């Protein structure tokens, strides 16, 4: 049995909350149930599964959302940003510090994963003489669990070569109980013979999906391997989303309620992303912040936007004589410069009513994958979008049975503050957590079933 999850976004806690360890406990319960069900074979008899593979498909540890990147101003000596030279010692030092913070902030969650690989927590009853689970067995049968890690756009730093990064990866391997060697974690399956062979057994093609997002993957990078470099998404996250609460606290700490600063750190968890101004306004309103202070806070937001557009890294990404993502960001930032948060709120509400769509699909890219075109894969799997979906791609008549090809997105494990659809102008946000996982079977596992896709939500 193969399980795929992605986009857990475990952080060091400096920029919003990670999903709670409750999600990992729930997942363990579901994994035990999945493993038991997979042990029922196509002939109707029970035969315990001996091994399970868990593939972490990118954005598991979130190094992007950390204020440690902001300890020094960009461009000053010994500065580390995702877009600076990763060979510099301060780059690896920052990645190491953020990794340590993430592992410490998610100790219980990491331990649940590691315990799975120790052979102590996941076990099954043996089969009795009738081919049923034995009810009075003296010993259960441990199930071997192998955990594999592939990177996405928030944890691409673990793809970098070098002894310094090997040492960092060794910490991650030990903390999570991974099967990966200490070398660069793969971004694509072909970079790991173990993972590629594993996926082929299940007729699955899987990658994080950031390859198809120009905001978070730079196809024009000078790096030999394009995933060894930052993209505009890194800069926007660090210099605006991460920095805004830091600058507000630094400049206005004594003027604002402490709870407001804490709530601003949750900007990374607001959904939809377009609702970010509404979240800021809602926190200002709920904390009864006077208009003069609101204007001061808005000036900080505008200043960060201007500084972001002036970054050499951002300007270098701007294509001359071509409207690109930088031009789009500049247009948005310039528009927000002209209006108050209250005015932007009205604009966002209008956009929601007229144009809002939560349907974000990468299915069209699955149709172009070699694994789809040459029929080697029955399943094309991406993460990245956080939008769990199952999309039929094609069905090929064959003997003795047709081959069905399907695109699946592994969704996310994430804490969200989601804007209520009833009277959005009242800025009501509802917190909840999401948990999605995909299961694939081969041979006679699960009675001959090929896949399952599960997604659920829960509140704390």
TORRO-259480 format. One record per residue (C-alpha): residue in three letters; x, y, z. Coordinates in steps of 0.5 Angstrom, whole numbers, plus 500, padded with zeros to 3 digits. Layout:
<rs>
AlaXYZ...
</rs>
This chain:
<rs>
Unk500500500Unk502507498Unk500513502Unk501520499Unk501527503Unk503534502Unk503541504Unk503540511Unk507547512Unk510545519Unk513552521Unk518555527Unk512558530Unk514565528Unk509566522Unk503563524Unk501556527Unk502550524Unk497544524Unk496541531Unk499535533Unk491532533Unk492532525Unk497527526Unk494523531Unk488523527Unk492520521Unk495515525Unk488512526Unk486513519Unk493509517Unk491503522Unk484503519Unk487503512Unk492498513Unk487493516Unk483494510Unk488493505Unk490486508Unk483484506Unk485481499Unk481480492Unk479473494Unk475475500Unk481473505Unk485477510Unk492477509Unk496482513Unk500487509Unk507487511Unk510494509Unk507501508Unk510507504Unk509514506Unk511519501Unk511526503Unk510530497Unk513537498Unk512543503Unk512539509Unk517543513Unk516550511Unk522554511Unk519560507Unk515563513Unk520564518Unk522571521Unk529568522Unk530571514Unk529578517Unk534578522Unk538583518Unk537588512Unk537585505Unk543587502Unk547588508Unk554584509Unk552577512Unk545577510Unk541571508Unk535571504Unk533565499Unk535569493Unk542570496Unk548565494Unk547559498Unk554557498Unk555563503Unk556560510Unk550564513Unk545561508Unk546554511Unk546557518Unk540560517Unk537554514Unk539550520Unk537555525Unk530555521Unk530547521Unk531546528Unk526551530Unk521547526Unk523541529Unk522544536Unk516547535Unk513540532Unk516535536Unk510531538Unk508531531Unk515529528Unk515523534Unk508520531Unk511520524Unk518517527Unk514512531Unk511509525Unk518507522Unk520504529Unk515498528Unk512499535Unk506503533Unk503500527Unk501493527Unk496488525Unk493482528Unk495475525Unk490471520Unk487465523Unk485459520Unk479461516Unk483467513Unk480472518Unk483477523Unk485473529Unk481476535Unk485472541Unk492473538Unk498473543Unk502478539Unk500482533Unk504483527Unk508489526Unk508493519Unk514496517Unk513503515Unk518507510Unk517515509Unk520518503Unk521526503Unk520530496Unk521537496Unk516543494Unk517550494Unk517552501Unk522546503Unk527547496Unk533548501Unk533541502Unk534540495Unk541544495Unk548540495Unk553540500Unk556537506Unk553543510Unk546541507Unk547534508Unk548535516Unk541539516Unk538533512Unk541528517Unk537532523Unk530532519Unk531524517Unk533523524Unk527527527Unk522524522Unk524517521Unk525518514Unk528513509Unk532518505Unk539518504Unk543525507Unk544527500Unk539532496Unk532530497Unk529529490Unk524534487Unk522530482Unk522522482Unk527521477Unk532524482Unk531518486Unk531511484Unk528508490Unk522513490Unk521512482Unk521505483Unk516505488Unk511510484Unk512505478Unk510499482Unk503503483Unk503506476Unk503513480Unk507519477Unk508524483Unk511531484Unk509537488Unk507541482Unk510548483Unk513546476Unk507549473Unk507556478Unk511561475Unk511565482Unk514559486Unk518556481Unk523560476Unk524557470Unk529562468Unk534561473Unk541560472Unk542554476Unk543548473Unk538545477Unk532550477Unk529548484Unk536550487Unk534557487Unk529562489Unk523565486Unk518571487Unk514567491Unk519567496Unk521574496Unk513576497Unk512571503Unk519574506Unk519581505Unk511583505Unk507577509Unk513575514Unk515582515Unk509586516Unk507583523Unk515584525Unk515592522Unk508593526Unk510590532Unk517594532Unk514601530Unk507600534Unk508595539Unk506600545Unk500603541Unk497597539Unk493591543Unk498585544Unk493581541Unk493584534Unk500583533Unk499576534Unk493576530Unk497579524Unk502573524Unk496569522Unk496572515Unk500566512Unk493562514Unk488566511Unk484564505Unk482566500Unk489570499Unk485575496Unk482576503Unk488578507Unk486586507Unk479584510Unk483580515Unk487586517Unk481590517Unk477585521Unk483585527Unk483593527Unk475593528Unk475587533Unk481591537Unk477598536Unk484601533Unk483608532Unk483611525Unk489615526Unk493608528Unk490605522Unk493610517Unk499609521Unk499601520Unk497602513Unk503606511Unk507601514Unk504596509Unk505601503Unk512602505Unk513594505Unk510594498Unk514599495Unk521596498Unk519590495Unk518592488Unk525596489Unk529589491Unk534588486Unk532580486Unk525582484Unk527588479Unk531582475Unk525578475Unk522583471Unk522582463Unk522588459Unk517589454Unk513583457Unk507584462Unk509578467Unk508577474Unk512582477Unk508587473Unk502584476Unk504585483Unk506592482Unk499593479Unk496590485Unk501594490Unk500601487Unk492600487Unk493598494Unk497604495Unk492609493Unk486606498Unk485605505Unk484598508Unk476600508Unk476602501Unk480595499Unk475591503Unk469594499Unk473592493Unk475585495Unk467584497Unk465586490Unk470582487Unk468576491Unk461577489Unk463578481Unk469573480Unk471569486Unk472562484Unk476557489Unk477552483Unk484552482Unk486546478Unk492543475Unk489537471Unk491541465Unk498540466Unk497532468Unk495531460Unk502533458Unk506529463Unk510523459Unk507518464Unk500520462Unk502520454Unk505514454Unk500510459Unk505508464Unk502512469Unk494510471Unk495516476Unk498523476Unk499526483Unk500533485Unk500537491Unk502545491Unk495548490Unk492546497Unk486544493Unk484537493Unk481534487Unk480527483Unk479529476Unk478523470Unk483524465Unk482518460Unk480511459Unk483506455Unk479500452Unk484494454Unk483487455Unk482484460Unk480491463Unk480498461Unk486502464Unk483509467Unk488515468Unk486520473Unk489526476Unk489527484Unk491533488Unk493531495Unk491537498Unk494540504Unk494539512Unk493546514Unk490551519Unk486556516Unk482562517Unk477562512Unk472568510Unk465567511Unk460567505Unk455571509Unk456578509Unk463578507Unk463585509Unk462584516Unk469580516Unk467574519Unk473569519Unk472561521Unk478557524Unk478550522Unk484545520Unk484541514Unk487534513Unk488530506Unk491523504Unk491519498Unk492511498Unk494507493Unk494499492Unk497494488Unk496486487Unk490484491Unk490489496Unk484492499Unk480487495Unk483489488Unk481497489Unk486501486Unk486508490Unk482512495Unk482519496Unk480522503Unk479529505Unk476532512Unk476538516Unk476539524Unk476544529Unk480545535
</rs>
